[in-house]
Amino acid sequence: MAVTYISWAPHCSRSDYTARELSGTSHMVYVARLGSRPATVWLKYLIQAFRTWKILLRRRHDAVFVMSPPVLAGLVVLPYCWFWRVPFVVDAHTGAFVDPRWRHFQWLQRWLCRKAATTIVTNTHLAEMLASYGADATILPDVPVRYPESAALPPTTTDTTRFRIATICSFDYDEPVELIIDTARALPEVEFLVTGDPEKVERLRPQFPSNLTLTGFLDNASYGRLLSDAHIVMALTTGQHKMLRAAYEAVYQGTPIIISDSPLLREEFDQGGFVVRNTVDDIVRAVRALQQDLQKYRQQVQALKDRKEGRWRQNKQLLLAKIEHARGVRAA
């Protein structure tokens, strides 16, 4: 099956991994220099729409996947799929429904999901919400992650014997950045390596303890090396229905995790680390427990990884069956 995956983003590992697992191709369509300012965003979307159609018109496709948000990417893909009778699938990140930026576009998001062969979501809550709108949903909490080899060491201090926590962060509205800083300060003997765009936290730099290092954005190989070389991977959120991609990326690298508490995350990560309240005391206790018996938690992570890979194989067959059904309906 020739699957094409369109993402209006500078990068998205979920899009890349899903396309790879379906033997398809992933395309990042993004004009970074125009940003998201009101004065230029219309031009940015216009250029991205042109580039999207250029990709779609190169050859025929058995199915087209499109990431949301932004919902406008799906609206660009939809006419192509209608005209050539090609099924399309919306991969809806949680932000498509809860991010304040897209609040006023919910009616459009619901309409697009109803037109799709199916909409990929990460949890039951979102699937039930889409069902109430009359849209089909396929729950894919995670996708197997495999990184290319990297010879480069992740950015650390010169003391490689220190216990290392890779803290995965994009400094978004739902990430408690100051909590990360306070936790690093409470664990001075632990190395905290924090990803993301350093410019977004420039105002907080004076508060950084000496054991907190900003890595900046890393390429895929270096990021994978960071996850696998760390003793722990930590990812925090204040959201209640958000899948933490960093958590399952860490699991697929065999690294124990510390993540924020929510019903979704407790269910998805029931071993291999700790689900904690967003407090310094809870995180410190989790770090101490992992330090004392790291090997036990590494074994748990391996068991969790095996379960997730088995579930993915089942979900993959379900997703492909829905696409084949949609192809048959459109052909008829």
C-alpha positions in Angstrom: 0.0 0.0 0.0 1.4 3.4 -1.0 0.8 5.6 2.0 1.7 9.3 1.9 1.9 11.3 5.2 1.5 15.1 5.2 2.5 17.1 8.2 2.5 20.9 8.3 5.2 21.0 10.9 9.0 21.5 11.0 9.3 18.0 12.4 7.1 15.3 13.9 8.5 11.9 15.0 5.0 10.4 15.2 4.3 11.1 11.6 7.7 9.7 10.5 7.3 6.6 12.6 3.8 5.9 11.5 4.7 6.3 7.8 7.7 4.1 8.2 5.7 1.3 9.9 3.2 1.4 7.1 6.0 1.4 4.5 5.0 4.8 3.4 6.7 8.2 3.0 6.5 11.1 5.4 6.6 14.8 4.2 7.2 17.8 6.5 5.7 20.8 4.8 6.6 23.9 6.7 7.8 27.4 5.9 9.7 28.3 9.0 10.8 31.8 8.0 7.2 33.1 8.0 6.4 31.9 11.5 2.8 32.1 12.9 2.3 35.9 13.0 -1.1 37.1 11.9 0.5 39.3 9.3 2.3 36.4 7.6 0.5 33.1 8.6 -1.9 33.4 5.6 1.1 33.4 3.2 2.7 30.6 5.0 -0.4 28.4 4.7 -0.8 29.4 1.1 2.8 28.3 0.3 2.4 25.1 2.3 -0.9 24.3 0.4 0.9 24.7 -2.9 3.8 22.4 -1.8 1.3 19.8 -0.4 -0.5 19.6 -3.8 2.8 19.4 -5.6 3.7 16.3 -3.5 0.2 14.8 -4.0 0.2 15.3 -7.8 3.6 13.6 -8.3 2.0 10.1 -8.3 -1.1 8.2 -7.3 -1.5 7.2 -3.6 -3.4 4.4 -2.0 -4.1 6.5 1.1 -3.1 10.0 2.4 -2.5 10.6 6.1 -2.6 14.2 7.3 -1.6 15.5 10.7 -3.8 17.8 12.7 -3.4 20.5 13.9 -3.5 22.6 11.9 -6.9 21.6 10.6 -6.2 23.6 7.4 -3.8 20.9 6.2 -6.6 18.4 6.1 -8.8 20.8 4.1 -6.0 21.1 1.5 -5.6 17.3 1.2 -9.4 16.6 1.1 -10.1 17.9 -2.4 -7.3 15.8 -3.8 -8.7 12.7 -2.1 -12.3 13.4 -3.2 -11.3 13.9 -6.8 -9.1 10.8 -7.1 -11.2 8.8 -4.7 -8.3 8.2 -2.3 -9.0 7.4 1.4 -7.5 9.9 3.8 -6.8 9.5 7.5 -6.5 12.3 10.0 -3.8 11.8 12.7 -5.3 14.1 15.4 -2.9 15.1 18.1 -4.5 15.9 21.4 -3.7 19.6 20.8 -6.2 19.6 17.9 -8.9 19.4 20.5 -7.5 21.1 23.6 -4.9 23.6 22.5 -6.3 27.2 23.0 -5.0 28.1 19.5 -7.5 25.8 17.8 -10.5 26.4 20.1 -12.4 28.4 17.4 -11.8 25.7 14.7 -13.5 22.8 16.5 -16.5 22.8 14.2 -14.1 22.5 11.3 -12.1 19.7 13.0 -15.2 17.7 13.7 -16.4 18.1 10.1 -13.1 17.0 8.7 -12.9 13.9 11.0 -16.4 12.8 9.8 -15.1 12.9 6.2 -12.0 10.8 6.9 -11.8 7.1 6.6 -10.8 7.2 10.3 -9.1 9.6 12.7 -6.1 8.4 14.7 -6.3 9.4 18.4 -4.2 8.4 21.4 -6.9 7.5 23.9 -10.4 6.4 24.6 -11.6 9.8 25.8 -10.9 11.4 22.4 -12.3 8.3 20.5 -15.6 8.6 22.4 -15.7 12.3 21.8 -15.3 11.7 18.0 -17.9 9.0 18.1 -20.4 11.5 19.5 -19.7 13.7 16.5 -20.3 10.8 14.1 -16.7 10.2 13.2 -14.8 6.9 13.2 -11.7 6.8 15.4 -8.7 4.4 15.7 -6.8 4.4 19.0 -3.1 4.3 18.5 -1.4 5.3 21.8 2.0 4.9 20.4 4.1 3.7 17.4 7.4 1.7 17.6 10.4 4.0 17.7 13.7 3.1 16.1 16.5 5.7 15.8 19.5 5.7 13.5 22.8 5.0 15.1 24.8 7.9 16.5 28.4 8.0 17.4 28.1 11.4 19.0 27.7 11.5 22.8 24.7 13.5 24.0 25.5 17.0 25.4 26.6 16.5 29.0 29.1 17.9 31.4 32.6 16.4 31.3 31.7 14.1 34.2 30.1 11.2 32.5 29.8 9.2 35.7 26.9 11.4 37.0 23.4 10.1 37.1 21.6 11.6 34.1 18.0 12.5 33.6 17.0 13.4 30.0 14.1 15.9 30.4 12.1 16.1 27.2 10.4 19.5 26.9 9.2 21.9 24.2 8.4 24.6 26.7 4.7 24.6 25.6 1.8 26.0 27.6 1.1 22.7 29.4 4.7 21.9 30.5 5.7 23.0 34.1 9.1 24.4 33.3 9.8 26.0 36.6 9.1 22.7 38.3 11.9 21.1 36.2 14.2 23.9 37.4 13.2 23.4 41.1 13.7 19.7 40.8 17.2 20.0 39.4 18.0 22.4 42.2 16.8 19.8 44.7 19.0 17.1 43.2 22.4 18.8 42.7 24.3 15.6 42.2 22.1 14.6 39.2 22.6 15.9 35.7 19.5 17.3 34.0 19.6 17.5 30.2 16.6 19.5 28.9 15.6 19.5 25.3 13.7 22.2 23.4 14.3 25.7 22.0 16.6 27.6 24.5 15.2 30.9 23.3 11.8 30.1 24.8 13.2 30.1 28.3 15.8 32.8 28.0 14.0 34.8 30.8 14.5 31.8 33.2 18.2 31.3 32.6 19.2 33.2 35.8 17.3 30.5 37.8 19.1 27.5 36.2 21.2 25.5 38.7 24.6 24.4 37.5 23.4 20.8 36.9 20.8 21.8 34.3 21.9 21.8 30.7 19.9 22.9 27.7 20.6 20.6 24.7 18.7 22.6 22.1 17.0 20.7 19.3 18.8 17.4 18.4 18.7 15.4 15.2 17.1 12.0 15.3 20.3 10.1 15.9 21.5 12.4 18.6 18.1 12.4 20.3 17.9 8.6 20.2 21.4 8.5 21.8 20.2 10.9 24.5 17.3 8.7 25.4 19.2 5.5 25.4 22.2 6.9 27.3 20.2 8.6 30.0 19.5 6.7 33.3 16.0 8.2 33.3 13.8 10.0 30.8 11.4 12.5 32.4 8.4 14.3 30.7 5.9 16.4 32.5 2.5 17.9 31.6 -0.4 19.5 33.3 -2.8 18.0 30.7 -5.2 15.2 31.6 -5.7 13.6 28.2 -2.3 14.1 26.6 -0.1 11.2 25.5 3.5 12.0 26.2 5.4 10.9 23.1 8.7 11.2 25.0 7.5 8.5 27.4 7.0 5.8 24.8 10.1 6.9 22.9 12.0 6.2 26.1 10.3 2.8 26.6 11.3 1.8 23.1 14.9 2.6 23.9 14.7 0.6 27.2 15.0 3.6 29.5 12.9 4.0 32.7 10.6 7.0 32.9 9.2 9.6 35.3 6.0 11.2 33.9 3.1 13.3 35.2 0.0 11.6 36.7 -3.2 11.2 34.7 -5.6 8.3 34.1 -4.3 7.9 30.5 -0.7 7.8 31.5 -1.2 5.5 34.5 -2.9 3.1 32.1 -0.3 3.3 29.4 2.8 3.2 31.6 1.9 0.8 34.4 5.5 -0.4 34.9 9.0 0.7 34.0 9.1 3.9 36.1 6.9 6.3 38.1 3.8 8.3 37.4 4.1 11.3 39.8 2.2 14.3 40.9 3.7 17.5 39.6 5.6 18.3 42.8 9.3 18.4 43.6 8.9 16.0 46.5 7.2 13.3 44.4 9.8 13.6 41.6 12.7 13.4 44.0 11.2 10.3 45.6 10.8 8.7 42.2 14.4 9.5 41.3 15.8 8.1 44.5 13.8 4.9 44.0 15.1 4.5 40.5 18.6 5.1 41.6 18.4 2.3 44.2 17.1 -0.4 41.8 17.6 0.8 38.3 18.1 -2.7 36.8 14.7 -3.8 38.0 13.0 -0.9 36.3 15.0 -1.6 33.1 13.6 -5.1 33.1 10.1 -3.7 33.5 10.6 -1.3 30.6 11.6 -4.2 28.4 8.4 -6.1 29.3 6.3 -3.0 28.6 8.0 -2.5 25.3 7.2 -6.1 24.3 3.5 -5.5 25.2 3.4 -2.2 23.2 4.9 -3.8 20.1 2.3 -6.6 20.2 -0.5 -4.1 20.5 0.9 -2.1 17.6 0.8 -5.2 15.4 -2.9 -5.6 16.1 -3.7 -1.9 15.7 -1.8 -1.7 12.5 -4.0 -4.5 11.0 -7.1 -2.7 12.2 -6.0 0.6 10.6 -5.1 -1.1 7.3 -8.5 -2.9 7.2 -10.3 0.4 7.6 -8.3 2.0 4.8 -9.0 -1.0 2.5 -12.7 -0.8 3.3 -12.7 2.9 2.5 -10.9 2.2 -0.8 -13.6 -0.3 -1.7 -16.4 2.1 -0.9 -14.8 4.9 -2.9 -14.1 2.7 -5.9 -17.8 1.6 -5.8 
